Amino acid sequence: MDEQKKLIEKLREQYIKNPPEGMTSSMVSRMSDDDLLDMSYFLNEDLYDDDVGEEGFYIF
């Protein structure tokens, strides 16, 4: 099993056990792999944020 499939399986289990607000476990279980990855990205956007466009000190 490749790494992406392992990640998807792990995320699906995580969100089935603890679905995001406004969702149910059965909704999560029926989501496509792409939708699940998108949802996880947007729920954890701050983890992936690269601060582009943020005010602050930059060295170029």
N, C-alpha and C positions, 0 to 999 in steps of 0.2 A: 504494500500500500504506500503510495507516495505521500510526501509531507503535507500537501494541501488537503488530501482526503482525511488524513489524521487530524488536522486542524479543524476541518469541518465537522468531523465526528465529535471531537472534544467540545466545540462550541455548541453544537446541537444538544448534547447532553447537559451542558451548563445551563443553556437557556430553557430547556424543558424542565429542569429542576427548579429554576428560578426565572420565570418569564418576565420580560420587561413590562413596565406599566402599560396597561391597555391591551395586552396580549394574553393568550392562554397557552398552556403546554401543547395542546393539540394544534394550535395555529403554528407554533414553532416547528412541530414535527412534520407539518405538511409543506413548509417553506422549501423552495428550491435552494440548492447549494449557493448559487449566486446571491439570492435574496438574503440568505443567512449571513454571508460574508459582508454584504452591504450594511445590514442592520448592525452587525458587530462593529464595523468601522465607524458608523455614525454614533453609536452609543459610547465608543471609546475614542472619539476623534482627538481628544487632547493628548492621548498617548502617541498619536501619529503626527501631531502638529509640528511643523518644522519652523514655525515662527516667521514665515515669509509674510511680509506686509505689516508685521507688528512694529510698533515704535520701539526704538531702543538703540543700542550701540552696535554698529556693524563694522567689521574690518573687511575692506575689499582689496 
